[in-house]
Amino acid sequence: MQFTYANPTRIEFGQGKIASIKDAIPADQKVLVIYGGGSIKRNGVYDQVKEALSGHTWVEFSGVEPNPRAETLDKAVALCKEQGIDFILAVGGGSVIDGSKYVAAAAKYDGAGWDIMERKHTVTDALPLGAILTLPATGSESNQGAVITRGETQDKLAFMSPAVQPKFAVMDPDVMKTLPENQVVNGLVDAWVHICEQYLTRPHAAKVQDGYAETLLRTLLSLANDFDKRDSDEWRANLMWTANQALNGLIGTGVPHDWATHMIGHELTALYGVDHGRSLAIIQPWLLRNQMEFKQAKLEQMGRNVFALEEGDDLAERTVQAIEKFYHSLNVKTQLEEYTGTREEAVNAVVEQLERHQMVQLGENQSITLDRSREILEKAVA
């Protein structure tokens, strides 16, 4: 319980809130609107942004992919420098917001943007940015982190800096109405694992963080159980807010973090194009079993307080089974079934990537060595 916590992102939550960006961005600042594949033009979000920015000078950059690629983002960086951009507005899900953070940082750096991801450049300055969230999942709209992919080398790496924390985040649940079902599922799973990475570690004295994490997990569990009600305003609003709270820094203050499921899952995405949320579901249950010696107490706590399971010597294992049941209820698989080459080659490929990225001691105890990662993958790869 030793920490400093501040979250300066202003949240504008609710229907019709996109109009609020009119006053959130100074009128004399030139804005770059960054978005993805064009769905915002089909669901009405683009028109709302256009109306809100009618008093501003702005240009746009589209085409940011899921798992945003540096090769694409570097074009936006060049545009920022050519156009003298003052402010970046990210309109999209976690990929667009993460990509915008990279652009904001690289636009203030004279070297190659990928230097940021390889820790060759420490980000202390960036263009200011705001976010309009269209897909709840990552919490990127109000945190300091971003994950970027380089397609050429199949690298997927993360960076964090207070300089890229969004100034504001607009969260209008109505924008979820046109989302494909698989994207909603991915967001729900991603938020679930974000909470677990900060909760399923080891016992500690931070009762507020644990209690809030359990509340968030129970909320996601109830949303999964009521998935047939996903078109209701209440369901959408609760997912959007829960996904934000899962990774806005609060439940992680003063407690151990894991993140090994993410580090291994990133390699599945980089190598085989597995959706991020689904890569986590593939790795997490097997990682929990592999690390049972360290995680048993917290798994038992989760079993009691989230799933309402009965006591017993096998409570921790039954909790892992309940997590698997949660994924399966959403038609999310817990083993990798589509990969290149043989099963052994797939395992070797992921382990080699982990070693190349220096992911050789993962988890809250640094106990997930390459050998342990291999053991996890041998269970996770079908």
Buried (B, 14 or more C-beta within 10 A) or exposed (E): EEEEEEEEBBBBBEEEBBBBBBEBBEEEBBBBBBBBBEBBEEBBBBEBBEEBBEEBEBEBBBBBBBBBBBEBBBEBBBBBEEBEBBBBBBBBBBBBBBBBBBBBBBBBBEEBBBBBBEEEBEBEEBBBBBBBBBBBBBBBBBBBBBBBBBBEEBBBBBBEBEBBBBBBBBBBBBBBEEBEEBBBBBBBBBBBBBBBBBBBBBEEEBEEBBEBBBBBBBBBBEBBEEBEEBEEEEBBBBBBBBBBBBBBBBBBBBBBEBBBBBBBBBBBBBBBEBBBBBBBBBBBBBBBBBBEEBBBEBBBBBBBBBBEBEEEEEBBBBBBBBBBEBBEEBEBBBEBEEBEEEEEEBBBBBBEBBEEBEBBBBBBBEBBBBEBBBBBBBBBBE
